[in-house]
Amino acid sequence: MGESLLNPERRSLSRTGSTPVDTAALFADAGLERRGASLVLGDVRLSEIAEKVGTPTYAYNAAVIRRQYKMLDQALAKLPHRVCFA
């Protein structure tokens, strides 16, 4: 998802519904994948998380956060910057 902001090739995905959205690419960008009937984040089924802690809940994939941070940091490398998260 965030990668589409930095990678112009990914901008062809429509948010208006006039062009089919590549959900597989969006899922992959967010670190999500479908395995059968399950939605998986970081090798953990989201249904398993929901069963253990209930819903609603937040689930983060640290590998995706690190990847997105690295991409943003590299994109801003020529500028003085500080990347913050809240």
C-alpha positions, 0 to 999 in steps of 0.5 A: 500500500505505502509502496504505491506512493514511492513506486510509480508503476504501482499507481495504475491501481484504481481507487474509483472502481473503473479499473480492476484493482490488483488485490493480490498486489495490495495484499502482498504490499501489506504483507498479507496472503491468502492460504486457502480460506485463511488470511495470513499476516507474517505466517500467522492466520488472522483468524487465530489472532482473533480467536486468541485475543478477540476482535477488533484488534490490531495486527502488525507485521514488523517485516513490512514496517521495516521494509516500508521504513527503509524505502521511505528512508532511501527515497529521502536520502538526499534530504535531511530528514527524520522518519517518525511514527505515532 
